Amino acid sequence: MNTSLLKAQIVLKGKTLNEVAKALKISRSALYRKLNGKSDFTRKEVCRIVDYLGIELDRAIEIFFNEKVS
């Protein structure tokens, strides 16, 4: 996951991490753990973030699935 791109999208949409956590129905600390790689976003959470922030498909793939497979 590209945390920097996700945080940039949050700022560009004028949202706060608290607002994103509420939209995901998780605590702020749970969101921070996910952003710091301590736990993973579920598929449902990824879909909610994409919908909540209005992220386009190409950008969503770049954010959430940026690992290269050889």
Number of C-alpha atoms within 10 A of each C-alpha: 19 15 14 11 15 21 16 11 19 19 13 10 13 10 14 12 14 14 14 19 18 13 15 18 13 13 13 16 11 16 22 14 14 16 18 12 12 10 12 15 17 10 8 10 16 15 14 16 19 17 12 16 18 12 18 11 10 8 14 21 13 15 19 15 11 11 10 5 4 3
